[in-house]
Amino acid sequence: METTASSEKDVKDKEFKRDDSFSRPIDIGYERICDCKGSHINCMTAKEWVKSQIGVWEFFYEKRDIRDKEKHPAAYPISLSTKVIKLFTHEGELVVDPFVGSGTTLVSAQDLNRNAVGFDINKDYVELAKSRLSQTRLTDHSGKKTEQIVIEDDARNAYEYFDDEQISLTITSPPYSNLLNRKRKNKSRRGEDRKNDQYDKVEQYSQSENDLGVLGIEKFSKAMEEIYEKLLPKMKIKGHNVINVADMWWENTRIPIHIYVIEAMENAGYELRNTIIWDRTNIVNNVGIFGWPSNYITMGTTFEYILDFWRPPDE
């Protein structure tokens, strides 16, 4: 099903100018700098590993998180990217976020002493991410320096910045098709809480034709496939790719974005390894009543998907 919030002629194309100040491939570290055994996929203890095997995850926001929708409409918590980076990388290895947004992935990478590169086409988000990196360092990793770099460029060009088998992990929360490209009615909130500062506003990232957030679901899926197909040879064998998405309702029809993402990734050559549920009920307050008493609808605000893929071993 192709859903569009506006016709193509209504999309205001803001000419995108890529950042040419970086070399291709970019000069950044990607090898382990820890003392872990070669067969280990991370630096975790056995106790930490066991906790991560539970397939329902819950996260809490901290002061450093972006909660201001005026700055970014859909930033995931630092604790989410931190858990994923701990699970699938070692210190010194390379993490990439093709849709870096407010820079949360890079903040986690900085905390955990991982090299990281994030891409975004929105200059304001690039500047926000750079600002967060300059203010939020928690730990001084003396003698084991890593870099976290933000690049203003389209995710479609991300593959150009890396050599083959250089990336250990990609993690991102991409634009959920055109989920945000419509006026917000706050149906997930109850009573007077609906008429907050977000009410009746379009919170989309941009209206550039390069932004996946203005695309209907079919075009969004195709764009994701193309982006990750080009990144595939840049991934280490068995390198993981984690994508956080939510489904959406559109005119009383459920659009299973997570299924479209799975199909796109499999078409691009990846293998689905794990499906994790992000239980968000601990951060949802005064939930609105959907469909009662005749139409049962689960609320997308209460859970999201964390999909884990890897580059499969060569046969």
matplotlib code that plots the C-alpha trace (Angstrom):
import matplotlib.pyplot as plt

x = [0.0, 1.4, 0.5, 1.4, 0.8, 1.1, 1.5, 5.0, 4.3, 3.5, 6.9, 9.2, 12.5, 15.3, 18.4, 20.8, 24.4, 26.7, 29.7, 32.8, 35.3, 35.7, 37.9, 36.4, 37.1, 37.2, 40.3, 38.9, 39.8, 37.9, 40.0, 39.6, 41.6, 40.4, 41.9, 39.0, 39.5, 39.2, 36.1, 34.1, 31.6, 31.6, 33.3, 30.4, 30.5, 28.4, 25.9, 25.5, 25.0, 22.2, 20.3, 20.5, 18.9, 15.5, 13.5, 11.6, 13.7, 12.8, 14.7, 14.7, 15.6, 18.3, 19.1, 21.4, 18.6, 16.8, 13.1, 12.4, 10.3, 11.3, 14.9, 14.1, 10.7, 11.8, 15.0, 15.5, 17.1, 20.9, 20.3, 19.0, 22.0, 24.3, 22.9, 23.1, 26.6, 27.7, 26.1, 27.6, 31.0, 34.3, 36.1, 37.7, 35.5, 33.4, 29.7, 27.7, 24.3, 23.0, 20.2, 22.0, 19.4, 20.2, 23.4, 22.3, 24.2, 27.4, 26.9, 26.7, 29.8, 31.7, 30.8, 31.8, 35.0, 33.9, 34.7, 31.5, 30.3, 26.8, 25.1, 22.2, 20.9, 19.5, 22.1, 20.4, 20.6, 24.2, 25.0, 22.9, 24.8, 28.1, 27.0, 26.0, 29.3, 31.2, 29.2, 28.3, 31.5, 31.2, 34.5, 38.1, 39.5, 43.1, 45.5, 42.6, 41.4, 38.4, 36.6, 32.9, 32.2, 29.0, 28.8, 26.1, 25.3, 22.5, 22.4, 22.4, 26.0, 27.2, 28.8, 31.3, 33.1, 34.2, 36.4, 35.2, 34.6, 35.3, 32.0, 31.2, 27.7, 25.1, 22.4, 19.7, 16.1, 15.2, 12.3, 9.2, 8.1, 5.8, 4.4, 5.3, 4.4, 0.9, -0.7, -0.4, -3.7, -2.2, -4.7, -2.4, -3.1, -6.1, -8.3, -6.7, -3.2, -4.0, -3.9, -0.2, 2.5, 2.6, -1.1, -2.0, 1.6, 3.6, 6.7, 8.4, 12.2, 12.2, 10.3, 13.3, 12.6, 15.8, 14.2, 12.8, 10.2, 8.2, 8.0, 5.1, 5.8, 6.7, 9.2, 10.5, 11.1, 12.9, 15.2, 16.1, 17.0, 19.2, 21.0, 21.8, 22.6, 25.5, 26.6, 26.6, 30.2, 31.4, 30.2, 32.4, 31.3, 28.7, 28.6, 25.2, 22.7, 20.1, 17.0, 14.5, 11.0, 7.4, 4.3, 1.7, -2.1, -3.2, -6.9, -7.9, -5.4, -2.3, 0.9, 3.4, 6.6, 8.7, 7.7, 8.6, 12.0, 12.6, 11.8, 14.0, 17.0, 16.6, 16.5, 19.7, 21.4, 21.1, 19.8, 17.3, 18.7, 16.6, 13.3, 13.2, 10.3, 11.0, 8.4, 7.6, 4.8, 7.0, 7.3, 3.7, 1.3, -2.5, -3.0, -6.0, -8.8, -8.6, -11.5, -13.6, -16.1, -16.2, -12.8, -9.8, -6.5, -3.2, -1.3, 1.9, 3.1, 3.5, 5.9, 8.4, 10.5, 14.3, 15.3, 18.7, 20.2, 23.7, 25.9, 25.7, 28.9, 30.0, 28.8]
y = [0.0, 3.4, 6.2, 9.8, 12.8, 15.1, 14.8, 15.0, 18.5, 19.7, 18.5, 21.5, 20.4, 22.1, 21.7, 19.4, 20.3, 17.5, 18.2, 17.7, 18.4, 14.7, 12.3, 9.1, 6.7, 8.6, 8.2, 6.7, 3.7, 0.5, -2.2, -3.4, -1.7, -3.9, -7.2, -9.5, -12.9, -12.9, -15.1, -12.7, -10.4, -7.8, -6.8, -8.0, -10.2, -13.3, -11.6, -8.7, -11.1, -13.0, -9.7, -8.8, -12.1, -11.1, -10.2, -7.3, -4.2, -1.2, 2.1, 5.3, 8.8, 10.8, 14.5, 14.4, 13.0, 15.1, 15.4, 18.8, 18.1, 21.5, 20.3, 16.8, 15.1, 11.5, 11.0, 7.6, 7.4, 7.2, 4.0, 2.3, 2.9, 2.3, -1.2, -2.1, -0.8, -2.8, -5.9, -5.9, -4.2, -3.9, -0.8, 0.9, -0.7, 1.3, 2.2, 3.9, 5.7, 6.5, 8.7, 10.2, 12.9, 14.5, 12.4, 10.0, 7.1, 9.1, 10.2, 6.5, 5.7, 8.5, 7.1, 3.6, 4.5, 3.3, 5.1, 6.3, 8.2, 9.6, 11.1, 13.5, 15.7, 18.2, 20.8, 21.8, 18.2, 18.0, 21.0, 19.7, 16.4, 18.2, 20.3, 17.3, 15.6, 18.6, 18.8, 15.2, 13.2, 11.1, 9.2, 10.2, 7.2, 8.3, 6.4, 4.9, 7.7, 7.2, 9.6, 10.4, 12.3, 13.9, 14.4, 16.4, 14.0, 11.8, 8.3, 7.1, 8.3, 6.7, 3.7, 6.0, 6.9, 3.4, 0.6, -3.0, -4.9, -1.9, -1.4, -3.6, -2.1, 0.1, 1.3, 3.8, 4.9, 6.0, 8.2, 6.0, 6.5, 9.5, 8.8, 12.4, 14.1, 15.1, 17.3, 15.8, 15.1, 13.5, 10.7, 8.7, 11.4, 11.8, 14.8, 18.2, 16.7, 16.5, 20.2, 20.6, 22.4, 19.6, 19.6, 20.3, 20.7, 18.8, 17.5, 16.1, 16.3, 18.3, 18.6, 17.8, 15.2, 13.5, 12.9, 9.4, 10.9, 12.3, 9.0, 6.6, 3.1, 1.5, 4.1, 4.2, 0.5, 0.7, 3.5, 1.5, -1.5, 0.6, 2.3, -0.9, -2.9, -0.4, -0.7, -4.5, -4.9, -2.3, -4.4, -7.0, -10.5, -11.2, -7.4, -6.4, -3.8, -2.7, -0.7, 0.8, 1.3, 1.5, 0.6, 3.3, 3.7, 5.4, 6.1, 3.1, 0.8, -0.5, 0.0, -2.7, -0.7, -3.3, -5.9, -3.6, -3.0, -6.7, -7.3, -4.5, -5.7, -9.3, -8.1, -6.1, -9.3, -9.3, -12.0, -11.2, -12.5, -11.1, -9.2, -7.2, -5.3, -1.9, -1.7, 2.0, 1.8, 3.2, 6.5, 6.8, 8.8, 9.5, 7.2, 8.0, 5.5, 4.1, 2.5, 1.8, 0.2, -1.3, -1.2, -2.7, -0.9, -1.4, 1.8, 2.3, 4.7, 1.8, -0.4, -0.3, -2.8, -3.2, -5.4, -7.0, -8.2, -9.2, -9.7, -13.4, -15.5, -16.3, -19.7]
z = [0.0, -1.0, 1.5, 0.9, 3.1, 0.1, -3.6, -5.1, -6.5, -2.9, -1.6, -1.2, -2.5, -0.5, -2.7, -0.8, -0.8, 0.5, 2.7, 0.7, 3.5, 4.3, 2.4, 0.9, 2.5, 5.7, 8.0, 11.2, 13.4, 13.3, 15.0, 18.6, 21.3, 24.1, 25.5, 24.7, 23.1, 19.4, 19.4, 21.6, 19.8, 22.7, 25.9, 28.1, 31.1, 31.3, 33.6, 31.3, 28.4, 30.1, 30.8, 27.1, 26.0, 27.3, 24.2, 25.7, 26.6, 28.7, 28.7, 30.8, 29.7, 31.4, 31.6, 28.5, 26.3, 23.8, 24.9, 23.3, 20.1, 18.8, 18.6, 17.3, 17.0, 17.6, 19.4, 21.1, 24.5, 25.0, 27.0, 23.9, 21.6, 24.6, 25.1, 21.4, 21.0, 24.1, 22.7, 19.2, 19.4, 21.2, 22.2, 19.2, 16.6, 14.2, 14.6, 11.8, 12.0, 8.5, 10.0, 13.0, 13.8, 17.2, 17.5, 20.3, 18.7, 18.7, 22.3, 23.3, 21.1, 22.8, 26.3, 25.3, 23.4, 20.0, 16.8, 15.1, 12.1, 11.7, 8.6, 8.3, 5.5, 8.0, 8.8, 12.0, 13.3, 12.3, 14.4, 17.3, 17.2, 17.2, 20.1, 22.2, 21.5, 22.8, 26.0, 27.1, 27.4, 30.6, 30.6, 29.9, 27.9, 28.2, 26.0, 24.0, 21.8, 19.5, 17.2, 16.7, 13.5, 12.2, 8.4, 6.6, 3.7, 2.4, 3.8, 0.2, 0.0, 3.3, 1.7, -0.1, 3.2, 4.1, 3.0, 2.6, 5.9, 8.1, 9.9, 13.0, 13.6, 12.1, 14.4, 13.6, 13.9, 10.3, 9.4, 9.7, 6.1, 6.2, 9.7, 10.9, 7.7, 8.9, 11.5, 14.9, 16.7, 19.9, 19.9, 22.2, 24.9, 27.1, 27.7, 27.9, 27.4, 23.7, 23.3, 24.1, 22.1, 19.5, 18.7, 15.1, 14.0, 11.4, 13.1, 10.0, 9.9, 6.6, 3.3, 1.1, -1.6, -0.3, 3.1, 3.5, 5.8, 2.9, 1.1, 1.0, 2.4, -0.9, -1.9, 1.7, 1.6, -1.7, -0.5, 2.7, 0.5, -1.7, 1.2, 3.0, -0.1, -0.8, 2.9, 2.8, 1.6, 4.0, 6.9, 8.6, 8.2, 10.9, 11.6, 13.0, 11.7, 14.2, 13.1, 15.5, 13.9, 14.8, 12.8, 12.1, 11.5, 8.4, 7.8, 10.1, 8.3, 10.1, 8.1, 9.3, 8.7, 10.5, 7.9, 5.1, 6.7, 7.2, 3.5, 2.4, 4.5, 3.3, -0.3, 0.4, 1.5, 5.3, 7.6, 10.3, 13.6, 16.4, 16.9, 20.2, 21.6, 23.1, 25.9, 26.2, 28.8, 31.5, 29.6, 28.4, 30.6, 30.4, 27.4, 25.2, 24.6, 21.0, 19.3, 22.4, 22.4, 18.9, 17.3, 19.0, 18.3, 20.0, 20.6, 18.8, 21.4, 23.9, 22.0, 19.1, 17.3, 17.5, 14.5, 14.5, 11.2, 10.3, 7.2, 6.9, 6.6, 3.0, 2.0]

ax = plt.figure().add_subplot(projection="3d")
ax.plot(x, y, z, "-o")
ax.set_aspect("equal")
plt.show()
